[in-house]
Each structure stands twice: as C-alpha cells, then as structure tokens.
C-alpha cells in the first residue's frame, strides 16, 4: 500500500506553523537582538513571506493577495483574542497561585501543553481560509485554558507580581 503525501499541504502547513509561532514571538525576538528598526522590518518580512507561502500552498484557488488578506485578518483577530485571554489567564493564575515553585512563571508542563494545543489547532485552522478566522482565535483561547488546567494540576506555588 503506497502512502501519498501531498507536498503542497505539507509545505503550506509548515509555513503556517512558522506564522503561528513567529507571530507572537517576533516582538520578543526583535527586542532580544537589540530592538533595531531593521530587525523589526526583517522579522515582519519573514512573517509576511511565510503567510504568503502558506496561503498560496494551502489555498491554491484563491488569488495570492486575497489569501494573504485572510491571514492578516485572522492574525488581527487572534491578536485581539490573545490580549483578552492573557489578561484573564493572568488574573486567574495570580489569584489562584498557579505559578511555578519559583513564583515567577507558569510551570513548564503548562507552557508545553499550551504550545502543543496552540500549534495543533492553529495548523488545523490554516487548512481552510474561513476556518482560520475562527480557528486561530479558538487556538489562542483553548491554549490559555489548557495552560491554566495544567498549572492547577501540577505542583505550583505563590505568584510574585
């Protein structure tokens, strides 16, 4: 039995993964390397390129600019969702003392679970443009919820705010 691998879908999903992980982490990476304007422009160009590649490979029937527009719109929705979800998760974690034993962050297990849920649901949502509009924000909300659940389930300590 031969296994058929759709290279277009694999390549598009890989580019989607780069967008999903790169979007929330790019501001921190730019600041880490010195916060230069050129670094920010380069990070934006890499993210925009990955978004264009993902849209072109996963949605070949759409015009490339329309596909890119879907990604930009979904990123905006996911960003707004992330801001609200972060504030809610932070309030719950600090009031429930769900930090790691050092008192400064979420337990590592919670961070790993959060990343896994976010990337799995995020890549799944990238497979269809309309699904991306609600799937990426859903990935954000569910990842914060899972992080809180894992934080509550593992040993934790007082949060230093």
N, C-alpha and C positions, 0 to 999 in steps of 0.2 A: 504494500500500500504506500503510495507516494504522498508526501505531505507538500501541499502547495503553500508557499509563503508569499504573500502579497507585499512586494518590496516597497510599493508606494505607501501602503498603510504603515509598514514598519518605519520607514523614513519619516513620514508625517507625524507618527506618534512620538518618535524620538525628538523631532523638532518641537512638538507640543510639550514634551517633558522639559525641554530646555526653557520654553516660555513660562511654564508653570513654576519651575524652581527659580528661574532667573528674575522673574518679575518682583517677588517680594524680597529677594536677597540683593538685588543690584544696588539699592541705595547704601546698604551696609558695606558692600564691596568697594564702591566708589569712595566712601569715606575712609575705609581702611587703607586704601592706596594713596591717600593724601587729599581727596576731595577736589581734584583739579577739574576744571571745566572740560578739558579734552577727554579725560577719563569718563566723565558723565556722558558726553556725546558718543564715545566709543561703546559704552555699555548700552545706550539707547539704540545705537545702530545694530549691535549684535542681537538685541531682543527683537527689534523690528524685522531684521532678516530672518530670525528663527520663526517669528509669527507668519511672515510671508511664505516661507517654505512650508510650514505646517498647513496653512490654508490651501496652498497650491496642490500639495500632495494628497491631502485628505479630502478636499472638495474640488476635484478637477472640473466639475461642471460650472462652477462659479467663476466669474471674472476675478483675476487676482486682487484687484483693489476692493471689490466687494467682500471677498473672503478676508482680506486684511481688516476691513472695517468691522466685520463680525468679531474678530479677535480683539480689536481695540475697544469696542463697546462692551464685550464680555469682561475685559480686563478692568474697565471702569466700574462695572457692577461688582466684580469680585473685590476690587479695592475698597469700595464703599462698605461692602459687607464685612470685609476684614477689619476695618476700623471699628465698626459697631461690635463685631464678635470679640475683638481683642479687649475692648473696654469691659464688656460683660464677663468674659472669662477672667480678666484680671480682678475684677470685683469679687467674683465667686472664689477664685483661688486665694486671694488675700484674706477675705473674711472667713474662709474655711481652713486657713493654714495648710494649703496644699502644695507648699514649696518643697524643694528637696531638703535634705538634712542640713545643708549649709545655710538654708534660709534665703537663698538669693534667686532661685530659678525653679522651673518645673523639673520634676525628676526626668532623668534621661529616657526611661521607658516611655514616659508620656510624650516626649518630643519625637521619639522614633515612631510611635503609634500615630501621632499627628501627621508626620511627614508621609507615612505609608497611606493613610486614608486620603490625604490631600492629593497625592500623586495618582493613586489608582482611580479615584472618582474623577479627578481632573483630566487624565488622559482619556478615560471613557467618554467624558463630556465633549472632548475635542473631536470625536468621530463624526458629529453632525453639527452644522453651524447653529441651528436653532436650539439644540440641546445645550450648546456651550453657554448660551445666555443665562440659563438657569442652573446648569450643571456645575459650572465653575464656582459661582457663589455658594451653591449647596456643598461643594467640596470644602470650601472655607469653613462654613458653619459646622459641618459634621466633624471636621478635623479638630476644631476647638473643643467640641463636645466630647470627642473621644479622648483628647488630652486631659480634660477635666476628670473624666471617669477613671482613666488610668492613674492619674495623680491621686485620686481618692483611694484607689485600690492598693497602691504600693506604699511602703513606709514614707512618711512625709513629716515635715516639721513646721515651725513657726516661720512666717514670711516677714522678712525685713523690708519695710517700704521706705 
